[in-house]
Amino acid sequence: MAKDAPLSRRDRNLADIRERAIMIAERIVLERGSDALSARGLATALNVSVGSLYNAFGDLDGVVRAVNAKCARMLSASLAAAVAGAAPDARARVVALGEAYFDLAVAEPERWWMLVERRSDAAPDLKTRDLHAGLLDMLVRAGDGAPIRAADRQFFLLLWASVHGLVSLACRPTIVAMDPGAARTYIRDLVDAAFDRRPMQTGG
């Protein structure tokens, strides 16, 4: 079996920049907020030029995508653990997912905000889109739905939109501030209300 060709010095340098940049960018976001993340500031922290940073990521949005992909993997693992530990019925599993999502957002609002709220002109990369699609599939299956059914995907997207709105009010209050402790108690009410009005499945 042929061995992989060794990386060039340039490729090793770019790999090192990518690894350190993701770690430092994540720390900046958690400690100072995503608005504090800039190409020049990150390059200075890395002790490299802005050009070298862009060679490694393309642009600052490339850094954001890399940090968000790491966050999405963390979120996916947290939600999967919540489903595994929930009572064995659809409502309980979906409530557990909502509460796990809520808890992560409240614990690290800046990480959550950059993942789901930060505006960017760049489309997410394929890996991040696959992670997001996987999270929706997890939600649909937790609720005893079928990910291949358009009606099931639409139902759970609408349900999750209401949970996400609750999280938004608790984590980044704008017009109305909602106490996080009180907000979390409404997740079960939202899930119950949605399931009570869920259309009967007719197969297909």
TORSEDREN-573138 format. One record per residue (C-alpha): residue number from 1; chain; x, y negated, z. Coordinates in nm, 4 decimals, always signed. Each point is the difference from the previous one (the first is absolute). Last residue first. Example, Ala and Ser with C-alpha at 12.3 -4.5 7.8 and 13.67 -1.06 7.14 Angstrom:
# TORSEDREN-573138
[2 "A" [+1.3670 +0.1060 +0.7140]] [1 "A" [-0.1370 +0.3440 +0.0660]] 
# end
This chain:
# TORSEDREN-573138
[204 "A" [-4.6698 -0.7633 +0.2491]] [203 "A" [-0.1952 +0.0683 +0.3164]] [202 "A" [-0.3139 -0.1709 +0.1209]] [201 "A" [+0.1474 -0.1812 +0.2957]] [200 "A" [-0.2566 -0.1892 +0.2081]] [199 "A" [+0.0737 -0.3699 +0.0141]] [198 "A" [+0.1782 -0.1257 +0.3120]] [197 "A" [-0.2217 -0.2275 +0.2051]] [196 "A" [+0.0605 +0.1680 +0.3359]] [195 "A" [+0.3645 +0.0536 -0.0990]] [194 "A" [+0.0532 -0.3732 -0.0530]] [193 "A" [-0.1662 -0.1013 +0.3271]] [192 "A" [+0.1929 +0.2642 +0.1930]] [191 "A" [+0.3320 -0.1107 -0.1502]] [190 "A" [-0.0652 -0.3660 +0.0772]] [189 "A" [-0.1145 +0.0789 +0.3546]] [188 "A" [+0.3094 +0.2175 +0.0565]] [187 "A" [+0.2229 -0.2876 -0.1064]] [186 "A" [-0.1817 -0.2464 +0.2250]] [185 "A" [+0.1996 +0.0907 +0.3128]] [184 "A" [+0.3219 -0.1160 -0.1676]] [183 "A" [-0.1323 -0.3557 -0.0281]] [182 "A" [-0.0464 -0.0341 +0.3765]] [181 "A" [+0.3626 +0.0783 +0.0773]] [180 "A" [+0.1191 -0.2058 -0.2948]] [179 "A" [-0.1871 -0.3140 +0.1150]] [178 "A" [-0.1498 -0.1602 -0.3069]] [177 "A" [+0.0943 -0.3498 -0.1163]] [176 "A" [-0.2339 -0.1599 -0.2516]] [175 "A" [+0.1048 -0.2413 -0.2730]] [174 "A" [+0.3479 +0.1476 -0.0407]] [173 "A" [+0.0868 +0.2954 +0.2202]] [172 "A" [+0.2928 +0.2060 -0.1284]] [171 "A" [+0.0060 +0.3254 +0.1951]] [170 "A" [-0.3548 +0.0345 +0.1370]] [169 "A" [-0.1823 -0.1598 -0.2914]] [168 "A" [+0.2091 +0.1941 -0.2510]] [167 "A" [-0.0548 +0.3277 +0.1860]] [166 "A" [-0.3755 -0.0490 -0.0196]] [165 "A" [+0.0263 -0.0733 -0.3709]] [164 "A" [+0.2074 +0.3168 -0.0466]] [163 "A" [-0.2707 +0.2049 +0.1700]] [162 "A" [-0.2624 -0.1507 -0.2326]] [161 "A" [+0.2164 +0.0629 -0.3057]] [160 "A" [+0.0566 +0.3553 +0.1210]] [159 "A" [-0.3710 +0.0711 -0.0221]] [158 "A" [-0.0160 -0.1448 -0.3508]] [157 "A" [+0.2989 +0.2066 -0.1095]] [156 "A" [-0.1549 +0.3043 +0.1668]] [155 "A" [-0.3215 -0.0281 -0.2002]] [154 "A" [+0.1808 -0.0770 -0.3266]] [153 "A" [+0.2296 +0.3007 +0.0323]] [152 "A" [-0.2972 +0.2242 +0.0796]] [151 "A" [-0.1999 -0.1274 -0.2973]] [150 "A" [+0.2983 +0.0448 -0.2355]] [149 "A" [+0.0340 +0.3656 +0.0996]] [148 "A" [+0.3572 +0.1258 -0.0454]] [147 "A" [+0.0907 -0.0905 +0.3580]] [146 "A" [-0.2719 +0.2342 +0.1321]] [145 "A" [-0.1640 -0.1059 +0.3241]] [144 "A" [+0.0071 +0.1612 +0.3431]] [143 "A" [+0.0789 -0.3325 +0.1681]] [142 "A" [+0.3609 +0.0992 +0.0638]] [141 "A" [+0.0215 +0.0986 -0.3678]] [140 "A" [-0.1022 -0.3484 -0.1125]] [139 "A" [+0.2398 -0.1666 +0.2429]] [138 "A" [+0.2938 +0.2152 -0.1064]] [137 "A" [-0.0765 -0.0662 -0.3675]] [136 "A" [+0.0005 -0.3732 +0.0756]] [135 "A" [+0.3401 +0.0301 +0.1690]] [134 "A" [+0.1327 +0.1993 -0.2962]] [133 "A" [-0.1086 -0.2731 -0.2391]] [132 "A" [+0.1962 -0.2489 +0.2091]] [131 "A" [+0.3080 +0.2227 -0.0066]] [130 "A" [-0.0315 +0.0497 -0.3762]] [129 "A" [-0.0244 -0.3749 -0.0495]] [128 "A" [+0.3156 -0.0458 +0.2081]] [127 "A" [+0.1912 +0.2542 -0.2100]] [126 "A" [-0.1283 -0.1480 -0.3250]] [125 "A" [+0.1249 -0.3487 +0.0820]] [124 "A" [-0.2342 -0.2672 +0.1276]] [123 "A" [-0.0791 -0.2753 -0.2511]] [122 "A" [+0.2088 -0.3134 +0.0344]] [121 "A" [-0.1628 -0.3406 +0.0398]] [120 "A" [-0.0164 +0.0524 +0.3742]] [119 "A" [-0.2473 -0.0916 +0.2704]] [118 "A" [+0.0610 +0.1472 +0.3427]] [117 "A" [-0.3156 +0.1571 +0.1440]] [116 "A" [+0.0391 +0.3787 +0.0108]] [115 "A" [+0.3646 +0.0872 +0.0649]] [114 "A" [+0.1267 -0.3449 +0.0976]] [113 "A" [-0.2843 -0.0449 +0.2473]] [112 "A" [+0.0478 +0.3441 +0.1546]] [111 "A" [+0.3708 -0.0611 +0.0636]] [110 "A" [-0.0805 -0.3411 +0.1462]] [109 "A" [-0.2786 +0.1423 +0.2141]] [108 "A" [+0.2162 +0.2623 +0.1692]] [107 "A" [-0.1908 +0.1377 +0.3021]] [106 "A" [-0.3359 -0.1356 -0.1139]] [105 "A" [+0.0389 +0.1421 -0.3517]] [104 "A" [+0.1238 +0.3367 +0.1248]] [103 "A" [-0.2869 +0.0242 +0.2485]] [102 "A" [-0.2640 -0.0884 -0.2606]] [101 "A" [+0.1263 +0.2633 -0.2444]] [100 "A" [+0.0001 +0.2618 +0.2779]] [99 "A" [-0.3497 -0.1088 +0.1051]] [98 "A" [-0.1326 +0.0235 -0.3533]] [97 "A" [+0.1521 +0.3424 -0.0553]] [96 "A" [-0.1397 +0.1265 +0.3308]] [95 "A" [-0.3434 -0.1339 -0.0965]] [94 "A" [+0.0263 +0.1878 -0.3307]] [93 "A" [+0.0910 +0.3223 +0.1820]] [92 "A" [-0.2790 -0.0402 +0.2538]] [91 "A" [-0.2551 -0.0621 -0.2737]] [90 "A" [+0.1044 +0.3035 -0.2011]] [89 "A" [+0.0019 +0.2552 +0.2803]] [88 "A" [+0.2791 +0.2011 +0.1593]] [87 "A" [+0.0960 -0.2356 +0.2863]] [86 "A" [+0.3101 -0.2015 -0.0849]] [85 "A" [+0.3641 +0.0991 +0.0524]] [84 "A" [+0.0760 +0.1002 -0.3589]] [83 "A" [-0.1802 -0.3069 -0.1336]] [82 "A" [+0.2062 -0.2317 +0.2234]] [81 "A" [+0.3235 +0.1742 -0.1019]] [80 "A" [-0.0857 -0.0525 -0.3667]] [79 "A" [-0.0727 -0.3661 +0.0717]] [78 "A" [+0.3386 -0.0543 +0.1653]] [77 "A" [+0.1875 +0.1824 -0.2767]] [76 "A" [-0.1764 -0.2050 -0.2689]] [75 "A" [+0.0680 -0.3228 +0.1858]] [74 "A" [+0.3701 +0.0800 +0.0266]] [73 "A" [+0.0139 +0.0859 -0.3707]] [72 "A" [-0.1828 -0.3235 -0.0804]] [71 "A" [+0.2504 -0.1952 +0.2096]] [70 "A" [+0.2936 +0.1485 -0.1919]] [69 "A" [-0.1719 -0.0815 -0.3295]] [68 "A" [-0.0674 -0.3505 +0.1317]] [67 "A" [+0.3683 -0.0594 +0.0698]] [66 "A" [+0.0915 +0.1167 -0.3507]] [65 "A" [-0.2761 -0.2069 -0.1597]] [64 "A" [+0.1120 -0.3080 +0.1932]] [63 "A" [+0.3596 +0.0464 -0.1165]] [62 "A" [-0.1182 +0.0305 -0.3612]] [61 "A" [-0.2107 -0.3112 +0.0525]] [60 "A" [+0.3239 -0.1797 +0.0837]] [59 "A" [+0.1344 +0.0709 -0.3489]] [58 "A" [+0.1438 +0.2818 -0.2112]] [57 "A" [+0.0814 +0.2105 +0.3057]] [56 "A" [+0.3720 +0.0848 -0.0036]] [55 "A" [+0.1099 -0.2440 -0.2707]] [54 "A" [-0.2203 -0.2604 +0.1699]] [53 "A" [+0.1928 +0.0396 +0.3257]] [52 "A" [+0.3286 -0.0242 -0.1893]] [51 "A" [-0.1175 -0.3211 -0.1662]] [50 "A" [-0.1042 -0.1446 +0.3367]] [49 "A" [+0.3604 +0.0502 +0.1063]] [48 "A" [+0.0993 +0.2370 +0.2775]] [47 "A" [+0.0600 -0.0387 +0.3734]] [46 "A" [-0.3126 +0.2034 +0.0790]] [45 "A" [-0.1386 -0.2726 +0.2268]] [44 "A" [+0.0903 -0.2570 -0.2658]] [43 "A" [-0.1755 +0.2056 -0.2695]] [42 "A" [-0.3099 +0.0218 +0.2189]] [41 "A" [-0.0077 -0.3755 +0.0559]] [40 "A" [+0.0493 -0.0736 -0.3690]] [39 "A" [-0.2641 +0.2474 -0.1130]] [38 "A" [-0.2535 -0.1196 +0.2528]] [37 "A" [-0.1914 +0.1696 +0.2817]] [36 "A" [-0.1185 -0.2517 +0.2595]] [35 "A" [-0.3535 +0.0048 -0.1439]] [34 "A" [-0.0122 +0.3705 +0.0876]] [33 "A" [+0.0050 -0.0706 +0.3711]] [32 "A" [+0.2805 -0.0837 +0.2407]] [31 "A" [+0.0785 +0.3158 +0.1982]] [30 "A" [-0.1849 +0.2688 -0.1943]] [29 "A" [+0.0631 -0.1552 -0.3418]] [28 "A" [+0.3675 -0.0710 +0.0699]] [27 "A" [+0.0516 +0.3538 +0.1329]] [26 "A" [-0.1563 +0.1518 -0.3122]] [25 "A" [+0.2208 -0.2157 -0.2196]] [24 "A" [+0.3062 +0.1179 +0.1936]] [23 "A" [-0.0796 +0.3704 -0.0372]] [22 "A" [-0.1059 -0.0277 -0.3646]] [21 "A" [+0.3064 -0.2091 -0.0813]] [20 "A" [+0.2404 +0.2463 +0.1635]] [19 "A" [-0.1160 +0.2936 -0.2117]] [18 "A" [-0.0294 -0.1992 -0.3207]] [17 "A" [+0.3422 -0.1627 +0.0446]] [16 "A" [+0.1626 +0.3389 +0.0642]] [15 "A" [-0.1632 +0.1463 -0.3110]] [14 "A" [+0.1222 -0.2996 -0.2005]] [13 "A" [+0.3548 +0.0487 +0.1275]] [12 "A" [-0.0066 +0.3718 -0.0745]] [11 "A" [-0.1280 -0.0733 -0.3515]] [10 "A" [+0.2811 -0.2499 -0.0574]] [9 "A" [+0.2636 +0.2428 +0.1285]] [8 "A" [-0.1288 +0.2597 -0.2416]] [7 "A" [-0.2012 +0.2908 +0.1310]] [6 "A" [+0.1500 +0.3435 -0.0341]] [5 "A" [-0.1360 +0.2134 -0.2852]] [4 "A" [-0.2429 +0.2615 +0.1207]] [3 "A" [+0.1494 +0.3467 +0.0124]] [2 "A" [-0.0645 +0.2478 -0.2785]] [1 "A" [-0.1438 +0.3355 +0.1013]] 
# end
